[in-house]
Amino acid sequence: MTQRLFGTNGIRGVVNEDLTPEMILRASQSIGAFFDGGRILVGRDGRTSGEMISMIVKSGLLSAGCSVCDVGLAPTPCIQYAVRFGSYDGAVVVTASHNPPQYNGLKVVSRDGIEISRHEEEQIEGVFFEGSWTPKAWSQLGSMKSVGDILAPYRNAIERHVDAEATRRSRLKVVVDPGNSVGALITPRLLSAVGCDVQTINSAIDGTFPGRPPEPTPESLQRLSRTVKLTGADLGIAHDGDADRALFVAENGDVEWGDRTFALVEKHFLMRNPGETVVTPVSSSQLVRDIAEEQGGRVEWTRVGSINVSRRMEEIGSKLGGEENGGIFYGPHIPVRDGAMAAAMIVEVLAKTGTKLSELLGELPHYHIIKTKIPCPENRKDHVLAEVTRMISERTVEATDGVKIWPDRRSWILIRPSGTEPIFRVFVEAPSKGEANDLLEEYVTVLRDLIKGA
Ligand code: MG
């Protein structure tokens, strides 16, 4: 395998172990060489290591001749918005998104506000591993530039996309759980501004994440679930560590997966925008397809990864994208996943329909999804995938990302080799739990035999 610096979500690692100051400096100089003296925004999430790392990043960029604007603490989509609509050449976001507190990372953003492409990552990796970077002379070093507040313009932009008359009329009671991270800087104030009655939990920014782990899941959101029920709130909203995702809790305390709430947003979007195309990765529920068919829209399926959704939306001019992990992309705002925008969209749906979230979700078709992983040595992945495809050639197969098999129109199995670990990720969806379990068992047996070389 060729040497990699970037994983599926930028550069990630445990601070002072994988992500040492020396490594970060070299990576930042390589990123600076890639931007070749451009104007670069640097911002960070609320991690304890954020200050240390962003200082090194700024030094690396300056030494490569870039001018640097430090925006400090901000959600990733807010920094992406500032790049897209400001006069910048790119950004480096110091974040490890949903990873535990000992992790941090760097996300590199292009001039258009979207993460750089795999091809561009390879250019940076080339400089990093070959050391093919010429240091700038003292007279060519970059300088620090001042930058105004980026939070308010971003928040105002989201507000403009919301039917504030409807949301003010309904005065929804919402509980926001930013998980002690930078979502606390935007979502509570945004929702108050559009007329919600807002309460918060875990809203003090703290890089030790004392309230809950930075990844929002049904387990980590139990306190939010209880608070929603105890206070009689209409909705709970939780962000991950850099607030590009949002998961929602219904008024009855149920924590909902992202593709179900995305399907709800999709339904209301297509009702207002008939015939539009929505973009989602092949790992999303077929619910996204059902809703598109019901509302006369189309679905474009992509490889897994937010950048694939963003780039495809740009290519075909799609206005809406979504992921099962709670990422919603709203093109007229910015075609990247955005937790605060997602929160505003769900609030708007509740306000306009005057219906409870549990009821709205209950009206959607029901499927059962199982997600698991199967260990497989790197050198057997290609062979195993080819064999699976050959064995089930009588069934409908798609090869957008790994192999997706459709035994019938309402069930599928996705087998995807992980890009970062020696495993296959396996997703199964079927109309019932029993059918999903049966399918999983059938394919896991086949996979295990193939991996063993039987
Ligand atoms: Mg994130």
Residues whose N, C-alpha, C, O or C-beta is under 5 A from the ligand:
A	BS01	MG	S97 H98 D240 D242 A243 D244 R245
